[in-house]
């Protein structure tokens, strides 16, 4: 016994920023950005809050699932960092929803949704829960170095959510990590105290794009093949591949290496950019609401991110 997906939800901030806007403060162009990433625009929180878009995504998922907040047994929130270090973003979402269940955050970088699904599966298998809400909410615009043209154009804000109930639609799940910070990190911030001195550091995303690209291309292909095998399937049996929406070239490389048709790899990076842990649930919600998934479809999810972390899972879509 693991879970089935009852409903999905998402929320993108109202402010949409096209590539041209970046030419005003860094040396870049729409062609340079599009050629290297496939991204045309992304959304940034302005006037809203990370909490508000997380709550909206959660409400949309509950509505789609025809479920009430007081029916939830657990809320998991994947985020690089909530607006507050404490309380957790999950607790703030719980309060706004009116839920009465445990709630906590987890940080696995862009792999957060896969880690949350894996955690939820363990709770379901233990018999401790019957309904779980997962919310992935990211405001990476707080950590962008606006002078670094190689990273500032990549990221966007957004939130995605799913409601899970007891079921047998999780066919396999895999998560892993290789702790290192040299190729991708966001430096923490310290303050001086009476017993030590600490230098305040610029809190921004630092990434070695070339190394992360190589890591991602290799990892995604391996994880997709392994997850399908763990589920007793081949990659040809998969109806839809939902990959972390970091970069169009990474997704296309995986598709070509796996000899799969383009229609099996839906994308949203062109309109959303890299929304970290929220990218897959936002994409899943878009597919669900546009009725691009049919009951019985086999979905394979795969992501990679800071940590370094990576993960994959195979899910049967059983929603009407």
Helices and strands as residue ranges (DSSP letters): E 2-11, E 15-18, G 19-24, H 30-37, E 41-44, H 50-65, G 69-71, E 74-78, H 89-97, E 102-106, G 109-111, H 112-126, E 131-138, G 140-143, H 149-152, E 158-167, E 170-177, E 184-186, E 205-207, H 209-230, G 235-237, E 240-243, H 248-258, G 262-264, H 269-272, H 278-289, E 298-305, E 309-316
